C-alpha cells in the first residue's frame, strides 16, 4: 500500500509519512501545489538525479527500496498516477525528516 504515518517520525522498518498530509509541512505542500516544477527539482537534487527524473515511478521505487519502505512498483505507479503532487510532497517530507534525523543518504 501507500506509505503510512507513524506516531513519531520514522520507524526502523521504514514507515514514512502518509500520502495525504499536505499541512504537516506547509512549505512543501505549498510548493507542491503552486510551484510543482520547483518541488520536482528539489527532490531530484536531494536524490542526486536529473530534474526530469524527479517525479517518476523509478525515483519513488528507488527511494522506497533504499529505505526499506514496504510497497511495490505497482503501488508507486498508482500513487503517482492518482495524485502526483501529493506523491511528490510525501517524498519530500520524508526526505526532510530523514535529513533531520541524520539518516538521509
N, C-alpha and C positions, 0 to 999 in steps of 0.2 A: 504494500500500500504506500500511500504518500507518507512523508516524514511526519512524525508526531512530536509534540512538545513535551518535554519533561518538566518536572516541578522546579528544577534548578539547573539552568543552562543545559549542559550536555552530559550524558552518562557515558561510561567507558564503552558500552555497547554501540555507541554511535547515534543515539537518539538526537534528532535535530528539531528545529522549530517547526511548528505547524504551518501548513501551506497558507491558510487564510488568517493571517496575523498582521495585517497591514499597519496597525497603530503601535506595535510593540517597539518599533524603532522608526519614528516619524521621518527623519531624513531619507532613509532607504525607501519607505513607502511613497513619499512624495516624489523622489527621484524616479521610481519605477512607474508612477502614474503620469508624470508630466514631462519627464526627460528620459524616456526609456533608452535611447541610444547611449546616453551618458552612463546609465547603470550597466548596460551591456559591456561598455569599455572598462568600467571599474572592475567588474567581476573577471573579465578576461585578463586584465592586468594583474589582479590578485593571483590568478591561476597560471601566470606566465604564458598566456596564449594570445593569439591574434584576436582583435576586436570582432572579427567576423565569426569567431567560434563561441562567443560569449553566451549565446542562448541556444545551444544545440543539445540534442539528446546525448551526443558523445561527451560534452562538457559535464552535464549533470551526472551521467553514468560514471565518468572518471572520478568526480568528486565523491559520489556515493560509495564507490568501491574503495577509494583511497582511505576513507574514514570508517569503513565497515558499517555503513548505514543500510539497513535492510531495504530490499526492493528489487525491481527488475528493470530491464531495458524497456519493456512494455509499460511499466508504471511511469518511467521517466517520460516516455513519448506521450502518454495520455495526459500527464500533468502539464507538460509544455503546450500540448495542443488545446487543452481546455482552458487554461488560464496562464498565458505566457507571462504577463507582468508579475503575477503572484508567484510563479515559479522562480523567476529571477530574484525577486525580493527575498524569498525564502533562502535561496542560496547565499545571497549577500549577507543576510542576517546571521546565517550560520558561520560564514567566513569571519564576520566581525566578532562573534562570540569566541570562536577558536583563537583568534588573534589576542583577545583579552585574556584568555586562559593560557596563552603561550604554547598552544598545541597546533598552530596552523603551519603547514609546510608545503 
